């Protein structure tokens, strides 16, 4: 699994910049920013080593001292790696709502804004992978239903509830009697549980809504990203072709001008004559078209790659085998082997 060194450097540098003035005081330990910086550095080390639980604790402690998007988005990534997807999605959303400290230098304010953008992008990718559980009552309606020990309001019994991947315990109570089910939630699937008072114990395996298999499963919604990215890349190709054609016109016009004036010498308008002036105008127009076409191609190419790459996610039943996250300051590839 590759780690993004640039993102790590931004976080450490940002915390260092925010606390540099106070860190020069005699008692640096009393400075919240200095303490947050130390905790953030330790969290980054643990994150790179795969100790996501330890890293989460350090980022949480740092956030308790200084609220920053760069810290919050790191904590959300730890939650995602730990399989706590529902909490991770909430943490990513909370990151997008954090304000940027205007007292920081511009480059560090920009780092906070980028962290918020990354949090929103990663939240969207995570939401389509989170499994759900739909609890229905057939026959006698239970007095109480709990999911993993938490009482569910009756209004939530017929709703698709987001849960983390893995096993979950559902208990329905009918007076002094109860019914217990253990269901397994898998990424991108909805597990439907029908509660029956007369069901044999242990309860039958919950039925699941059918999932159409595909040879290359992707998260829902990524097809649109792939199509959009391919369209932008095609537009970049067209713009490049136009730019090459305009460049050919420029070279032909330059050759004609060199012949009229002599290579390496500039002619006046009167020396060029009507034909030469038309050739000069063609040369200037084609030069402008060449620059504009290649600039446009570059814009389309950058946009196409940034849209296409997040759409290329390879999944297994247990989650992503290979996933790619792209943001203005980082490229992150995750793989399970």
N, C-alpha and C positions, 0 to 999 in steps of 0.2 A: 504494500500500500504506500503510494507516494504521498509525501507531505509537502505543503506549500511553505517554503522558507520565506517568501516575500511577505505573506500574511503575518507570519510570526514576527518578522522584523518590524512590521508596521505597528503591531500591538505593543511590543516592548518599547519601541521608540516613542510611540504616542504617550505611553505612561511616563516614560523618562522625561519627555518634554514638559508634560503637565506638572511634574513634581520637581523639576530641576532647581527652581528658585528656592523652594522650601528645603530641598535636600541639602543645601549648603548650610543650613542652620546647625547648631551644635548638636541638637537632639533629633536626628533624622527619624528615629523610631516613632516619634510622636506625630510625624507627618502622615496623614492617611494616604496621600498619593504615593509616597515612598513605600509604605507597607503594601499597597495594592500592586505596585510595580513588582516587588519581590514575590508576592503571591502569584501574579500573572506569569512571571518567568518560570516559577516552579511548575505551574499548571501546564505551560507549553512543553516543558521537558517531559512531564508525565504523559501528556497527550501523544507526543512523538514516540514514546516507548510503549504505547498501547494500554497504559494504565488510565482508562477513561474515568473510572470511579474516583481515583485520586485526583485526576485533573479537574473533574467537576467540582470536587470539594474546594480546591484552590481558587477556581474561578468564582465560585459562589462567595467565598470569603472576601475575595478582591472586590466583587460587586457590592458587598455590604459596606465597603469603605468608599468606593467611587463607582457611580453608575455610568457605564460607557457602553455603547453598542459593540465595540471591539471585544469587550469581555463577555457581554451577554450572548453574542453569536457563537463564541467558543463554547460556552456552557451548553447551549442548545445542541451543538454538534456532539458533545460528550453524551448527552441524553439519547441522541439518535443512535450512537454506536453501542450504547448499553441496552438497546431494544425498548427504551421507554419513549415510543414514538408519539404518543398522545401529548406527553409533557413537552417533548421536543418541539412539536408543532406550536404549542402555546408559547414556548420560550422564544421561538423564531418570531412569532407575531409580536410579543412584548418588545423584542429588540427593535422592530420597525417603528414602535411608538416612542422610543427614547429620544430625548432632545440632544442636540449637539452643543457641546460647550463652546460658546463664542469666544472665550478667553484664550483658547488654544490658537497656535499659529495656523495659517490657512491650510498648509499641507496636512496637518493633523486633523483639522476639521473635515477635510476631504476624506481622510481615512475613516472617520466615524460615519460619514454619509455613505461611503462604499460598503461598510459593514452592514448598514441598514438595508442597502440594496441586495447584498448577498443573502441576508436573512430572509427577505421576501422571496427570492428565487428558490432557495433551498426549501422553504416552507411549502411552496407550490408543488415541488417534486415529491415531498414527503406525503402530502395530503392524499395523493392518488394511490399511495401504497398502503395506507393505514386500513386494516381490516375492520369490519363492523359485526355486531351481534344484534339480531332482531328477535325479541322475546314476545311470543304470543301465548294467549291462554285459550285452551280448547276445553269446553265443558265447564266444570266448576271453577269459578274465578278465585284465585288464591287471595288470602288476606295480606300476604307480604311476599315480596320478591327481592332477593339480594344478589348482587353481582360482585364476586370477590369480596364478600363481607360488607359491601356498601348497599344500603337500602335504596331501591329504585322507586321514584315516584310513579304512581299508576299511569300518569301521562306519558311516561317513557317506555311502557311495556310494548308498544307497537311502533317504536321508532328504531331506526338503525343507529346503534350506539357505537362510536369509535372506541376501539380497544387496542392494546398492544398485541403483537403477534405472540402466540403461545397458548398454553392451557388456561382456562378460566372456569371458575366454579359458580354455578347458578343454583340457588336454593329457593324453592317456593313453599310457603307455609299455609296450611289449611287448618286453622284451629290448632289442635295438638298434633296433627300429622304434617309431614313435610315430604318434599320430593327434591332430590339432589341430582344435578347434571354436571358433568365435566365436558367441556367442549374445547376444541382446538381452533384457534383463529389463525388464518394464514393470510399473508399479504395479498391485497387486492380482492379478497373474497368476503362475501357476506354469509354469516352462519345464522340460519333460522332455527330457533328453538321453540317447539310447541309444548307447553306445560299441560300435563294431564294428571288428574288425581289418581287414576287407576293405573298409571304407567308402572311396569315392573321395575324393580330396583336391582342393580343400578340402572338408571334411565337409558333408553335407547340412544344410539348415536344420533346427534342432531343432523337434520338434513341441511344441505347447503344449496343455494341457488346455483344452477348450472353455469359453469365457466367454459366458454368455447376455447379449446386448446389452439395454440398457434405455434409454428415452428420457431419463431423468434419473438417471444413475449415481450411486450413493452408496457410501460405505465400508460394508463389512459390519458389521452390528451396530447401525448408526444407525437402522434401521427401528424397533427396540425403543425407542430414545430418543425418536423422534418420537411413537410411540404413547403412551409414558409421559407425555411432555410434554403431548400433547393431552388425555389423561385428567385430568391435574392442572389444566389450564386450564378444562376442563368443570366440575370440582369447584369451582373458583373462581367460575364463573358461577352455579352452584347456590347457593353460600353467599351471593353478592351478592344473588340474588333473594330469599332468605330474609331477609336483612338489610333489604332495601327493604320487604318485607311487614311486618316487625316495626316498622320506622320509621313506617309508615302507622298501625299500631295505637297507637303512642306519640302521634302527633299527634291522633288521634281522642280518646284518653283525656285528653290535655291540654286539648282543647277542652271536654270534658264537665266537667273539674275547674274550668276558668275560668268556666264557666256557673254551677256550684254555689257557688263562692267569690267570684266577681268577678275579672276579669282582673287579674293582677299581685298578688293577695293570697293568702297561705297560710292554709288552714283547719285547725282542730284536728280530731282524729278524731271528736269528738262533733258538731261542726258539719257534717261531711260526711254523717253518717248511714250506714246499712248500704250503700246503693247507692253512695255516694261512696267509702266505704272499698274496696268491690270495684273500683271504677274506678281508685283509686289503686294497688291491688295489681297490676291489669292494666297500668297505666302503668309501674310499676317493673320488672315481669317483662319487658315488651316492650323497655324500654330496655336491660336486660341482654342480651337476645337480639340486639338490633340491634348492640351493640358486639361481642359474641362472633362474630356472623356476618361482620361486615366484617373483623375481625382474621383470622378463618379464611380468608376470601377472599383477603386480602393474602398470607398464607402460601402458599396453593395457587398463587396467581398467580406469586409469586417462584420457587417450586420448579419450576413448569411451564415458565417461560421459561428457567431455568438448565439444564433437561434438554432442552428442545426445540431451542434454538438450536444446541448442539454437534452435533445430529443432522442439521442442514441443511447439508450439505457438497456442493458441486458439483464434480465431477471431470472431467478429461480423460484421455486415454491417457498423458499425460506427468506427471500429478499433479493436484493441486487447482487449478481455475480460481478458485474463490472458496471460502474456508473461514473459519469464525468460531470463535474461542476465547473462552470466557467463564469468568471466575474471580472470586472475591470482590473483587479489587482492579483488575480490568482487563477491557476488551472489545477484542479484537484481530481485525481483518478483514484477510485477505490476498487479493489479487487479481492475476491475470496478464492483461495486456491486450496 
